[in-house]
Amino acid sequence: GQQLNQSPQSMFIQEGEDVSMNCTSSSIFNTWLWYKQDPGEGPVLLIALYKAGELTSNGRLTAQFGITRKDSFLNISASIPSDVGIYFCAGQITNAGGTSYGKLTFGQGTILTVHP
Amino acid sequence: DADVTQTPRNRITKTGKRIMLECSQTKGHDRMYWYRQDPGLGLRLIYYSFDVKDINKGEISDGYSVSRQAQAKFSLSLESAIPNQTALYFCATSDLAMGLAGVKQYFGPGTRLTVT
């Protein structure tokens, strides 16, 4: 089956530092999504990417859809303590019209710790 | 009020017991999903339903069953719980809208299940 490899598995950084994490796949995806999970909560969608090469920002977060459609990257600039959590990438197959087949394949997650 | 709710939030049960986890949503979405989260493994799809009459097995359906009682309700059952089903369980929903709107999934807060 499809697998996503997310790296690094964990990161320990100082407040104010920039963060980079990535996700690679053995299969092509049409859509990449990045989620954040706070302790005791469900994942919350941060950014959705729909086209190869797309670069999308959401505040201090920037994500890119790799041109091979087999990878994606998430960057967080000027980290703050509330960035702590687990970040998941997820890939999805959609048809030519962009309609989702519904199933997401998730990476293993990157655990981010930010020291004040 | 939360758009996707799950009950119970925590449950401890014994091996061999039958247990049901419930999910309700007020988002008006047609599609609902059950995922399981284990440390270091990300989220894995158990079952999904595209409408009330449609139920599909996901990646790890063995030992689980589901019921879609209404558009807004999707329950997950463990007929005879075993210790390796100890995990965090998440319900999610997505729209059946054509195009990119159907890509995004919205998660509930999760149920922490412990099987002793």
gemmi code that builds the backbone of each chain (N, CA, C; Angstrom):
import gemmi

chains = {
    "A": [
        ("GLY", (0.814, -1.195, 0.000), (0.000, 0.000, 0.000), (0.852, 1.251, 0.000)),
        ("GLN", (0.180, 2.375, -0.125), (0.908, 3.646, -0.146), (1.512, 3.914, 1.224)),
        ("GLN", (2.693, 4.493, 1.224), (3.347, 4.847, 2.472), (3.931, 6.236, 2.354)),
        ("LEU", (3.853, 6.963, 3.454), (4.469, 8.269, 3.534), (5.533, 8.235, 4.613)),
        ("ASN", (6.716, 8.723, 4.269), (7.795, 8.820, 5.240), (7.994, 10.275, 5.604)),
        ("GLN", (7.811, 10.571, 6.864), (7.887, 11.944, 7.329), (9.143, 12.104, 8.174)),
        ("SER", (9.862, 13.183, 7.962), (11.076, 13.422, 8.745), (11.249, 14.910, 9.030)),
        ("PRO", (11.925, 15.231, 10.158), (12.416, 14.280, 11.153), (11.272, 13.751, 12.020)),
        ("GLN", (11.550, 12.748, 12.809), (10.527, 12.205, 13.710), (10.250, 13.158, 14.860)),
        ("SER", (11.298, 13.879, 15.295), (11.117, 14.851, 16.369), (12.126, 15.978, 16.216)),
        ("MET", (11.764, 17.127, 16.773), (12.640, 18.298, 16.719), (12.540, 19.050, 18.036)),
        ("PHE", (13.717, 19.480, 18.518), (13.770, 20.306, 19.716), (14.449, 21.617, 19.322)),
        ("ILE", (13.726, 22.714, 19.382), (14.276, 23.980, 18.904), (14.043, 25.079, 19.933)),
        ("GLN", (14.766, 26.167, 19.738), (14.592, 27.345, 20.576), (13.548, 28.263, 19.952)),
        ("GLU", (12.811, 28.917, 20.797), (11.856, 29.913, 20.326), (12.552, 30.900, 19.390)),
        ("GLY", (11.906, 31.199, 18.289), (12.468, 32.137, 17.318), (13.147, 31.474, 16.142)),
        ("GLU", (13.481, 30.192, 16.286), (14.134, 29.480, 15.189), (13.117, 29.095, 14.120)),
        ("ASP", (13.634, 28.877, 12.916), (12.806, 28.368, 11.837), (12.836, 26.840, 11.851)),
        ("VAL", (11.772, 26.240, 11.355), (11.616, 24.781, 11.359), (11.309, 24.301, 9.950)),
        ("SER", (11.904, 23.188, 9.565), (11.583, 22.564, 8.286), (11.335, 21.079, 8.494)),
        ("MET", (10.295, 20.569, 7.876), (10.015, 19.136, 7.908), (9.514, 18.722, 6.537)),
        ("ASN", (9.654, 17.435, 6.217), (9.232, 17.015, 4.889), (8.598, 15.634, 4.911)),
        ("CYS", (7.996, 15.328, 3.814), (7.255, 14.090, 3.666), (7.533, 13.551, 2.269)),
        ("THR", (7.875, 12.278, 2.168), (8.114, 11.674, 0.860), (7.276, 10.416, 0.718)),
        ("SER", (6.944, 10.119, -0.521), (6.068, 9.000, -0.810), (6.633, 8.135, -1.913)),
        ("SER", (6.271, 6.871, -1.887), (6.622, 5.981, -2.986), (5.611, 6.097, -4.117)),
        ("SER", (4.500, 6.769, -3.853), (3.431, 6.925, -4.844), (3.164, 8.396, -5.099)),
        ("ILE", (2.521, 8.649, -6.204), (2.125, 10.012, -6.560), (0.800, 10.353, -5.892)),
        ("PHE", (0.730, 11.544, -5.336), (-0.529, 12.048, -4.806), (-0.944, 13.302, -5.568)),
        ("ASN", (-2.246, 13.517, -5.655), (-2.764, 14.707, -6.316), (-2.923, 15.868, -5.362)),
        ("THR", (-3.003, 15.549, -4.072), (-3.227, 16.569, -3.057), (-2.366, 16.246, -1.847)),
        ("TRP", (-1.782, 17.292, -1.268), (-1.040, 17.130, -0.017), (-1.679, 18.041, 1.026)),
        ("LEU", (-1.775, 17.501, 2.233), (-2.352, 18.266, 3.336), (-1.393, 18.220, 4.512)),
        ("TRP", (-1.349, 19.306, 5.262), (-0.560, 19.348, 6.494), (-1.502, 19.640, 7.659)),
        ("TYR", (-1.397, 18.792, 8.704), (-2.223, 18.918, 9.903), (-1.324, 19.132, 11.117)),
        ("LYS", (-1.885, 19.795, 12.121), (-1.230, 19.893, 13.428), (-2.145, 19.304, 14.493)),
        ("GLN", (-1.543, 18.534, 15.400), (-2.302, 17.943, 16.504), (-1.750, 18.456, 17.821)),
        ("ASP", (-2.594, 19.152, 18.574), (-2.225, 19.572, 19.920), (-2.488, 18.430, 20.879)),
        ("PRO", (-1.802, 18.390, 22.012), (-2.023, 17.303, 22.981), (-3.497, 17.189, 23.377)),
        ("GLY", (-4.022, 15.970, 23.309), (-5.403, 15.740, 23.723), (-6.456, 16.186, 22.737)),
        ("GLU", (-6.034, 16.551, 21.537), (-6.976, 17.036, 20.537), (-6.832, 16.264, 19.238)),
        ("GLY", (-7.803, 16.457, 18.348), (-7.694, 15.871, 17.018), (-6.876, 16.751, 16.098)),
        ("PRO", (-6.397, 16.203, 14.986), (-5.623, 17.002, 14.025), (-6.457, 18.134, 13.439)),
        ("VAL", (-5.791, 19.257, 13.233), (-6.428, 20.428, 12.644), (-5.699, 20.765, 11.354)),
        ("LEU", (-6.451, 20.993, 10.294), (-5.860, 21.271, 8.998), (-5.156, 22.625, 8.998)),
        ("LEU", (-3.890, 22.619, 8.530), (-3.114, 23.859, 8.429), (-3.110, 24.390, 7.002)),
        ("ILE", (-2.714, 23.531, 6.082), (-2.539, 23.946, 4.684), (-2.908, 22.784, 3.785)),
        ("ALA", (-3.556, 23.091, 2.670), (-3.859, 22.110, 1.631), (-3.188, 22.555, 0.332)),
        ("LEU", (-2.585, 21.614, -0.369), (-1.863, 21.878, -1.617), (-2.465, 21.030, -2.715)),
        ("TYR", (-2.753, 21.649, -3.854), (-3.528, 20.970, -4.878), (-2.802, 20.764, -6.199)),
        ("LYS", (-1.676, 21.465, -6.398), (-0.987, 21.376, -7.687), (0.499, 21.197, -7.476)),
        ("ALA", (1.118, 20.388, -8.317), (2.563, 20.196, -8.253), (3.262, 21.534, -8.393)),
        ("GLY", (4.244, 21.774, -7.513), (4.980, 23.025, -7.527), (4.342, 24.137, -6.717)),
        ("GLU", (3.119, 23.924, -6.255), (2.405, 24.973, -5.511), (3.105, 25.302, -4.210)),
        ("LEU", (3.177, 26.595, -3.915), (3.737, 27.093, -2.661), (2.647, 27.907, -1.988)),
        ("THR", (2.263, 27.527, -0.770), (1.144, 28.175, -0.085), (1.549, 28.555, 1.326)),
        ("SER", (1.137, 29.729, 1.752), (1.448, 30.202, 3.105), (0.187, 30.383, 3.922)),
        ("ASN", (0.356, 30.191, 5.238), (-0.712, 30.431, 6.199), (-0.032, 31.043, 7.419)),
        ("GLY", (0.038, 32.363, 7.451), (0.767, 33.037, 8.520), (2.242, 32.715, 8.456)),
        ("ARG", (2.774, 32.187, 9.548), (4.203, 31.833, 9.584), (4.500, 30.480, 8.956)),
        ("LEU", (3.489, 29.808, 8.468), (3.660, 28.489, 7.873), (3.682, 28.605, 6.349)),
        ("THR", (4.605, 27.866, 5.744), (4.682, 27.788, 4.287), (4.852, 26.330, 3.911)),
        ("ALA", (4.073, 25.878, 2.951), (4.172, 24.496, 2.506), (4.314, 24.455, 0.999)),
        ("GLN", (4.991, 23.441, 0.513), (5.183, 23.288, -0.922), (4.845, 21.877, -1.359)),
        ("PHE", (4.238, 21.786, -2.522), (3.891, 20.533, -3.176), (5.022, 20.243, -4.156)),
        ("GLY", (5.772, 19.169, -3.941), (6.908, 18.870, -4.789), (6.516, 18.627, -6.240)),
        ("ILE", (7.405, 18.989, -7.157), (7.067, 18.890, -8.568), (6.949, 17.448, -9.045)),
        ("THR", (7.552, 16.507, -8.329), (7.395, 15.091, -8.701), (6.070, 14.532, -8.194)),
        ("ARG", (5.380, 15.283, -7.383), (4.114, 14.890, -6.715), (4.318, 13.761, -5.703)),
        ("LYS", (5.577, 13.503, -5.366), (5.864, 12.460, -4.387), (6.404, 13.035, -3.080)),
        ("ASP", (6.427, 14.357, -2.945), (6.910, 14.914, -1.696), (6.292, 16.278, -1.415)),
        ("SER", (6.413, 16.665, -0.151), (5.906, 17.961, 0.286), (6.739, 18.433, 1.462)),
        ("PHE", (6.784, 19.759, 1.633), (7.609, 20.345, 2.676), (6.777, 21.354, 3.458)),
        ("LEU", (7.058, 21.441, 4.757), (6.415, 22.437, 5.602), (7.495, 23.204, 6.338)),
        ("ASN", (7.431, 24.510, 6.282), (8.345, 25.370, 7.020), (7.562, 26.241, 7.982)),
        ("ILE", (8.106, 26.419, 9.184), (7.535, 27.317, 10.175), (8.604, 28.354, 10.477)),
        ("SER", (8.285, 29.596, 10.318), (9.269, 30.642, 10.588), (9.046, 31.228, 11.976)),
        ("ALA", (10.153, 31.641, 12.603), (10.118, 32.330, 13.897), (9.214, 31.601, 14.883)),
        ("SER", (9.568, 30.374, 15.218), (8.717, 29.522, 16.052), (8.403, 30.178, 17.402)),
        ("ILE", (7.221, 29.837, 17.921), (6.765, 30.309, 19.224), (6.314, 29.111, 20.040)),
        ("PRO", (6.204, 29.238, 21.354), (5.860, 28.076, 22.189), (4.577, 27.358, 21.767)),
        ("SER", (3.596, 28.073, 21.268), (2.333, 27.424, 20.896), (2.440, 26.617, 19.607)),
        ("ASP", (3.600, 26.627, 18.960), (3.814, 25.755, 17.799), (4.046, 24.311, 18.221)),
        ("VAL", (4.220, 24.078, 19.499), (4.432, 22.719, 20.014), (3.272, 21.817, 19.610)),
        ("GLY", (3.612, 20.611, 19.185), (2.587, 19.650, 18.811), (3.153, 18.621, 17.847)),
        ("ILE", (2.262, 17.835, 17.285), (2.659, 16.851, 16.277), (2.141, 17.338, 14.926)),
        ("TYR", (3.017, 17.357, 13.948), (2.668, 17.795, 12.598), (2.606, 16.563, 11.691)),
        ("PHE", (1.503, 16.434, 10.995), (1.305, 15.307, 10.084), (1.162, 15.807, 8.657)),
        ("CYS", (1.817, 15.088, 7.742), (1.494, 15.277, 6.339), (0.484, 14.202, 5.955)),
        ("ALA", (-0.271, 14.461, 4.927), (-1.236, 13.479, 4.422), (-1.365, 13.668, 2.928)),
        ("GLY", (-1.434, 12.569, 2.221), (-1.603, 12.612, 0.777), (-2.939, 12.035, 0.388)),
        ("GLN", (-3.461, 12.531, -0.716), (-4.763, 12.069, -1.174), (-4.793, 11.989, -2.692)),
        ("ILE", (-5.516, 10.980, -3.177), (-5.727, 10.831, -4.604), (-7.048, 11.507, -4.953)),
        ("THR", (-7.060, 12.293, -6.011), (-8.302, 12.870, -6.515), (-8.408, 12.560, -8.003)),
        ("ASN", (-9.624, 12.647, -8.524), (-9.774, 12.381, -9.954), (-9.433, 13.622, -10.766)),
        ("ALA", (-9.550, 13.498, -12.087), (-9.126, 14.586, -12.963), (-9.898, 15.864, -12.677)),
        ("GLY", (-11.127, 15.725, -12.171), (-11.930, 16.905, -11.863), (-11.650, 17.465, -10.485)),
        ("GLY", (-10.760, 16.800, -9.746), (-10.414, 17.296, -8.421), (-11.283, 16.741, -7.310)),
        ("THR", (-12.223, 15.862, -7.644), (-13.076, 15.295, -6.596), (-12.311, 14.232, -5.828)),
        ("SER", (-12.413, 14.334, -4.518), (-11.646, 13.438, -3.660), (-12.223, 12.030, -3.657)),
        ("TYR", (-11.355, 11.037, -3.647), (-11.781, 9.674, -3.386), (-11.906, 9.438, -1.880)),
        ("GLY", (-11.551, 10.416, -1.102), (-11.870, 10.416, 0.327), (-10.790, 9.924, 1.238)),
        ("LYS", (-9.943, 9.012, 0.789), (-9.010, 8.391, 1.713), (-7.706, 9.178, 1.792)),
        ("LEU", (-7.302, 9.445, 3.024), (-6.025, 10.087, 3.280), (-5.002, 9.057, 3.726)),
        ("THR", (-3.764, 9.209, 3.260), (-2.649, 8.428, 3.774), (-1.775, 9.375, 4.579)),
        ("PHE", (-1.524, 9.032, 5.838), (-0.805, 9.910, 6.747), (0.649, 9.495, 6.916)),
        ("GLY", (1.512, 10.488, 7.131), (2.859, 10.237, 7.591), (2.846, 9.915, 9.082)),
        ("GLN", (4.024, 9.540, 9.591), (4.111, 9.107, 10.995), (4.074, 10.280, 11.970)),
        ("GLY", (4.272, 11.483, 11.465), (4.231, 12.671, 12.314), (5.605, 13.148, 12.730)),
        ("THR", (5.731, 14.466, 12.910), (6.924, 15.095, 13.457), (6.539, 15.768, 14.757)),
        ("ILE", (7.190, 15.357, 15.845), (6.902, 15.943, 17.162), (7.791, 17.167, 17.344)),
        ("LEU", (7.171, 18.321, 17.501), (7.917, 19.570, 17.638), (7.853, 20.066, 19.070)),
        ("THR", (9.017, 20.316, 19.636), (9.135, 20.914, 20.970), (9.855, 22.246, 20.824)),
        ("VAL", (9.288, 23.296, 21.394), (9.877, 24.628, 21.315), (10.237, 25.084, 22.720)),
        ("HIS", (11.520, 25.340, 22.943), (11.978, 25.822, 24.243), (11.927, 27.340, 24.270)),
        ("PRO", (11.327, 27.909, 25.311), (11.239, 29.373, 25.404), (12.626, 30.023, 25.517)),
    ],
    "B": [
        ("ASP", (-20.163, 25.336, 19.961), (-20.130, 23.879, 20.059), (-19.248, 23.298, 18.946)),
        ("ALA", (-18.589, 22.178, 19.278), (-17.703, 21.545, 18.313), (-18.521, 20.974, 17.161)),
        ("ASP", (-17.913, 21.002, 15.951), (-18.602, 20.488, 14.776), (-18.617, 18.964, 14.741)),
        ("VAL", (-17.528, 18.348, 15.255), (-17.412, 16.891, 15.275), (-17.175, 16.473, 16.729)),
        ("THR", (-18.076, 15.694, 17.278), (-17.951, 15.266, 18.662), (-17.818, 13.760, 18.739)),
        ("GLN", (-17.085, 13.297, 19.747), (-16.884, 11.878, 19.950), (-17.169, 11.537, 21.411)),
        ("THR", (-17.830, 10.411, 21.599), (-18.078, 9.919, 22.957), (-17.810, 8.431, 23.023)),
        ("PRO", (-17.247, 7.947, 24.131), (-16.684, 8.728, 25.222), (-15.336, 9.333, 24.819)),
        ("ARG", (-14.779, 10.197, 25.628), (-13.438, 10.730, 25.365), (-12.364, 9.776, 25.877)),
        ("ASN", (-12.674, 9.059, 26.923), (-11.757, 8.063, 27.482), (-12.547, 6.828, 27.866)),
        ("ARG", (-11.931, 5.649, 27.646), (-12.623, 4.413, 28.031), (-11.581, 3.354, 28.345)),
        ("ILE", (-11.788, 2.697, 29.463), (-10.974, 1.539, 29.817), (-11.896, 0.333, 29.836)),
        ("THR", (-11.527, -0.714, 29.136), (-12.356, -1.905, 29.076), (-11.494, -3.145, 29.187)),
        ("LYS", (-12.133, -4.260, 29.397), (-11.395, -5.518, 29.556), (-11.411, -6.322, 28.250)),
        ("THR", (-10.417, -7.164, 28.110), (-10.329, -8.057, 26.958), (-11.611, -8.862, 26.816)),
        ("GLY", (-12.113, -8.926, 25.584), (-13.313, -9.708, 25.308), (-14.610, -8.926, 25.364)),
        ("LYS", (-14.583, -7.738, 25.915), (-15.790, -6.926, 26.015), (-16.122, -6.285, 24.668)),
        ("ARG", (-17.412, -6.054, 24.459), (-17.860, -5.315, 23.287), (-17.929, -3.841, 23.658)),
        ("ILE", (-17.443, -2.996, 22.769), (-17.457, -1.568, 23.049), (-17.815, -0.799, 21.792)),
        ("MET", (-18.555, 0.293, 21.980), (-18.941, 1.139, 20.868), (-18.445, 2.558, 21.103)),
        ("LEU", (-17.828, 3.128, 20.081), (-17.422, 4.525, 20.098), (-18.336, 5.283, 19.145)),
        ("GLU", (-18.775, 6.463, 19.570), (-19.745, 7.183, 18.766), (-19.193, 8.505, 18.262)),
        ("CYS", (-19.675, 8.892, 17.092), (-19.257, 10.147, 16.470), (-20.491, 10.845, 15.925)),
        ("SER", (-20.596, 12.122, 16.210), (-21.672, 12.950, 15.668), (-21.089, 14.209, 15.062)),
        ("GLN", (-21.717, 14.692, 13.987), (-21.223, 15.913, 13.363), (-22.379, 16.834, 12.974)),
        ("THR", (-22.102, 18.119, 13.074), (-23.092, 19.134, 12.712), (-22.649, 19.913, 11.479)),
        ("LYS", (-21.657, 19.385, 10.772), (-21.125, 20.095, 9.606), (-21.969, 19.849, 8.354)),
        ("GLY", (-22.880, 18.871, 8.434), (-23.684, 18.572, 7.263), (-22.920, 17.830, 6.181)),
        ("HIS", (-21.807, 17.225, 6.547), (-21.001, 16.488, 5.576), (-21.558, 15.095, 5.343)),
        ("ASP", (-21.380, 14.627, 4.098), (-21.850, 13.282, 3.765), (-20.850, 12.208, 4.159)),
        ("ARG", (-19.576, 12.526, 4.095), (-18.553, 11.508, 4.278), (-18.055, 11.511, 5.719)),
        ("MET", (-17.908, 10.300, 6.269), (-17.371, 10.161, 7.626), (-16.356, 9.034, 7.654)),
        ("TYR", (-15.407, 9.153, 8.582), (-14.263, 8.237, 8.624), (-13.927, 7.890, 10.069)),
        ("TRP", (-13.368, 6.697, 10.263), (-12.783, 6.323, 11.546), (-11.310, 6.002, 11.330)),
        ("TYR", (-10.453, 6.634, 12.161), (-9.009, 6.411, 12.125), (-8.541, 5.924, 13.489)),
        ("ARG", (-7.424, 5.262, 13.445), (-6.749, 4.842, 14.673), (-5.361, 5.465, 14.664)),
        ("GLN", (-4.938, 5.997, 15.831), (-3.607, 6.575, 15.962), (-2.799, 5.816, 16.991)),
        ("ASP", (-1.630, 5.349, 16.581), (-0.670, 4.719, 17.467), (0.627, 5.505, 17.398)),
        ("PRO", (1.355, 5.600, 18.489), (2.610, 6.368, 18.492), (3.546, 5.895, 17.388)),
        ("GLY", (4.071, 6.848, 16.608), (5.039, 6.526, 15.567), (4.440, 5.953, 14.296)),
        ("LEU", (3.112, 5.810, 14.254), (2.479, 5.216, 13.068), (1.527, 6.165, 12.364)),
        ("GLY", (1.372, 7.353, 12.855), (0.429, 8.271, 12.228), (-1.000, 7.804, 12.442)),
        ("LEU", (-1.878, 8.186, 11.528), (-3.279, 7.777, 11.591), (-3.551, 6.774, 10.481)),
        ("ARG", (-4.237, 5.712, 10.826), (-4.567, 4.695, 9.843), (-6.084, 4.542, 9.746)),
        ("LEU", (-6.559, 4.410, 8.527), (-7.989, 4.388, 8.268), (-8.583, 3.017, 8.584)),
        ("ILE", (-9.659, 3.006, 9.367), (-10.317, 1.764, 9.750), (-11.514, 1.497, 8.832)),
        ("TYR", (-12.443, 2.429, 8.782), (-13.616, 2.346, 7.918), (-13.971, 3.753, 7.455)),
        ("TYR", (-14.700, 3.825, 6.334), (-15.212, 5.104, 5.893), (-16.567, 4.907, 5.220)),
        ("SER", (-17.331, 5.990, 5.207), (-18.699, 5.939, 4.691), (-18.951, 7.196, 3.873)),
        ("PHE", (-19.369, 7.029, 2.626), (-19.603, 8.181, 1.774), (-21.047, 8.666, 1.847)),
        ("ASP", (-21.951, 7.823, 2.312), (-23.295, 8.271, 2.662), (-23.927, 7.175, 3.522)),
        ("VAL", (-25.162, 7.354, 3.896), (-25.799, 6.465, 4.874), (-25.817, 5.017, 4.390)),
        ("LYS", (-25.897, 4.807, 3.098), (-25.990, 3.436, 2.587), (-24.644, 2.888, 2.117)),
        ("ASP", (-23.591, 3.605, 2.348), (-22.283, 3.233, 1.821), (-21.280, 3.070, 2.957)),
        ("ILE", (-20.725, 1.851, 3.091), (-19.716, 1.557, 4.102), (-18.550, 0.872, 3.400)),
        ("ASN", (-17.332, 1.303, 3.710), (-16.161, 0.726, 3.068), (-15.076, 0.427, 4.084)),
        ("LYS", (-14.385, -0.685, 3.865), (-13.267, -1.027, 4.733), (-12.062, -0.150, 4.387)),
        ("GLY", (-11.321, 0.195, 5.431), (-10.091, 0.928, 5.237), (-8.900, 0.000, 5.329)),
        ("GLU", (-7.813, 0.573, 5.751), (-6.536, -0.137, 5.791), (-6.491, -1.234, 6.856)),
        ("ILE", (-7.175, -1.016, 7.998), (-7.036, -1.933, 9.143), (-8.395, -2.246, 9.750)),
        ("SER", (-9.307, -2.838, 8.983), (-10.681, -3.037, 9.442), (-10.882, -4.298, 10.285)),
        ("ASP", (-9.950, -5.235, 10.271), (-10.142, -6.485, 11.017), (-10.328, -6.207, 12.501)),
        ("GLY", (-11.366, -6.816, 13.083), (-11.639, -6.651, 14.503), (-12.551, -5.478, 14.815)),
        ("TYR", (-12.969, -4.756, 13.773), (-13.833, -3.588, 13.938), (-15.064, -3.715, 13.048)),
        ("SER", (-16.134, -3.049, 13.437), (-17.299, -2.895, 12.574), (-17.844, -1.487, 12.774)),
        ("VAL", (-18.662, -1.029, 11.827), (-19.204, 0.321, 11.913), (-20.682, 0.300, 11.569)),
        ("SER", (-21.333, 1.387, 11.964), (-22.731, 1.593, 11.625), (-22.943, 3.061, 11.338)),
        ("ARG", (-23.578, 3.352, 10.203), (-23.896, 4.746, 9.856), (-25.401, 4.908, 10.075)),
        ("GLN", (-25.750, 5.407, 11.242), (-27.152, 5.454, 11.656), (-27.923, 6.589, 10.973)),
        ("ALA", (-27.194, 7.616, 10.591), (-27.790, 8.796, 9.969), (-26.651, 9.570, 9.334)),
        ("GLN", (-26.992, 10.589, 8.569), (-25.926, 11.365, 7.950), (-24.969, 11.897, 9.012)),
        ("ALA", (-25.499, 12.245, 10.168), (-24.690, 12.905, 11.184), (-24.026, 11.958, 12.166)),
        ("LYS", (-24.282, 10.666, 12.082), (-23.801, 9.741, 13.114), (-23.123, 8.520, 12.498)),
        ("PHE", (-21.948, 8.217, 13.042), (-21.150, 7.093, 12.550), (-20.482, 6.459, 13.756)),
        ("SER", (-20.815, 5.213, 14.055), (-20.273, 4.581, 15.248), (-19.314, 3.464, 14.876)),
        ("LEU", (-18.342, 3.253, 15.732), (-17.329, 2.213, 15.562), (-17.469, 1.217, 16.700)),
        ("SER", (-17.507, -0.077, 16.378), (-17.637, -1.106, 17.398), (-16.449, -2.060, 17.379)),
        ("LEU", (-16.046, -2.452, 18.577), (-15.087, -3.524, 18.755), (-15.880, -4.672, 19.354)),
        ("GLU", (-16.091, -5.725, 18.578), (-16.974, -6.803, 19.027), (-16.397, -7.555, 20.213)),
        ("SER", (-15.097, -7.749, 20.222), (-14.427, -8.448, 21.316), (-13.045, -7.812, 21.470)),
        ("ALA", (-12.977, -6.827, 22.327), (-11.765, -6.013, 22.422), (-10.552, -6.845, 22.848)),
        ("ILE", (-9.396, -6.486, 22.275), (-8.129, -7.116, 22.639), (-7.112, -6.023, 22.952)),
        ("PRO", (-6.080, -6.347, 23.746), (-5.147, -5.304, 24.187), (-4.484, -4.521, 23.054)),
        ("ASN", (-4.217, -5.157, 21.897), (-3.538, -4.383, 20.847), (-4.475, -3.426, 20.115)),
        ("GLN", (-5.720, -3.334, 20.575), (-6.620, -2.295, 20.077), (-6.580, -1.055, 20.969)),
        ("THR", (-5.713, -1.073, 21.961), (-5.458, 0.122, 22.765), (-4.846, 1.188, 21.873)),
        ("ALA", (-5.510, 2.337, 21.767), (-5.066, 3.382, 20.837), (-5.945, 4.607, 21.025)),
        ("LEU", (-5.593, 5.661, 20.278), (-6.451, 6.830, 20.132), (-7.284, 6.639, 18.871)),
        ("TYR", (-8.590, 6.884, 18.977), (-9.472, 6.723, 17.827), (-10.069, 8.082, 17.456)),
        ("PHE", (-9.996, 8.389, 16.167), (-10.512, 9.659, 15.688), (-11.580, 9.438, 14.620)),
        ("CYS", (-12.616, 10.236, 14.718), (-13.624, 10.338, 13.688), (-13.322, 11.582, 12.858)),
        ("ALA", (-13.624, 11.535, 11.574), (-13.427, 12.700, 10.714), (-14.571, 12.789, 9.723)),
        ("THR", (-14.764, 13.982, 9.170), (-15.803, 14.183, 8.158), (-15.228, 14.968, 6.991)),
        ("SER", (-15.847, 14.807, 5.831), (-15.521, 15.667, 4.697), (-16.758, 15.838, 3.840)),
        ("ASP", (-16.737, 16.887, 3.044), (-17.868, 17.227, 2.207), (-17.844, 16.379, 0.944)),
        ("LEU", (-19.005, 16.136, 0.393), (-19.076, 15.409, -0.868), (-19.063, 16.368, -2.049)),
        ("ALA", (-18.726, 17.621, -1.751), (-18.743, 18.623, -2.808), (-17.800, 18.254, -3.932)),
        ("MET", (-18.174, 18.618, -5.127), (-17.297, 18.424, -6.267), (-16.075, 19.332, -6.103)),
        ("GLY", (-14.995, 18.893, -6.698), (-13.823, 19.747, -6.673), (-13.073, 19.694, -5.362)),
        ("LEU", (-12.293, 20.691, -5.132), (-11.299, 20.652, -4.072), (-11.914, 20.745, -2.675)),
        ("ALA", (-13.137, 21.215, -2.561), (-13.750, 21.334, -1.238), (-13.878, 19.973, -0.573)),
        ("GLY", (-13.966, 18.925, -1.355), (-14.152, 17.608, -0.770), (-12.878, 16.991, -0.248)),
        ("VAL", (-11.757, 17.645, -0.467), (-10.474, 17.079, -0.079), (-10.248, 17.154, 1.428)),
        ("LYS", (-10.717, 18.247, 2.033), (-10.349, 18.507, 3.428), (-11.164, 17.649, 4.382)),
        ("GLN", (-10.469, 17.042, 5.347), (-11.137, 16.274, 6.390), (-11.006, 17.011, 7.720)),
        ("TYR", (-12.085, 16.945, 8.498), (-12.167, 17.636, 9.777), (-12.320, 16.598, 10.870)),
        ("PHE", (-11.474, 16.677, 11.880), (-11.370, 15.630, 12.886), (-12.079, 16.000, 14.188)),
        ("GLY", (-12.596, 14.965, 14.862), (-13.103, 15.118, 16.210), (-11.964, 15.126, 17.219)),
        ("PRO", (-12.285, 15.255, 18.503), (-11.252, 15.378, 19.532), (-10.611, 14.055, 19.937)),
        ("GLY", (-11.192, 12.943, 19.494), (-10.578, 11.649, 19.780), (-11.150, 10.939, 20.994)),
        ("THR", (-11.018, 9.615, 20.989), (-11.360, 8.753, 22.125), (-10.125, 7.945, 22.463)),
        ("ARG", (-9.708, 8.044, 23.707), (-8.566, 7.239, 24.149), (-9.106, 5.939, 24.723)),
        ("LEU", (-8.819, 4.823, 24.064), (-9.311, 3.506, 24.477), (-8.167, 2.667, 25.012)),
        ("THR", (-8.374, 2.108, 26.190), (-7.406, 1.194, 26.791), (-8.089, -0.142, 27.025)),
        ("VAL", (-7.487, -1.202, 26.491), (-8.016, -2.553, 26.680), (-7.043, -3.320, 27.578)),
        ("THR", (-7.537, -3.744, 28.723), (-6.648, -4.421, 29.690), (-6.819, -5.940, 29.641)),
    ],
}
model = gemmi.Model(1)
for chain_id, residues in chains.items():
    chain = gemmi.Chain(chain_id)
    for i, (resn, *xyz) in enumerate(residues, 1):
        res = gemmi.Residue()
        res.name, res.seqid = resn, gemmi.SeqId(i, " ")
        for name, pos in zip(("N", "CA", "C"), xyz):
            atom = gemmi.Atom()
            atom.name, atom.element = name, gemmi.Element(name[0])
            atom.pos, atom.b_iso = gemmi.Position(*pos), 0.0
            res.add_atom(atom)
        chain.add_residue(res)
    model.add_chain(chain)
structure = gemmi.Structure()
structure.add_model(model)
structure.setup_entities()
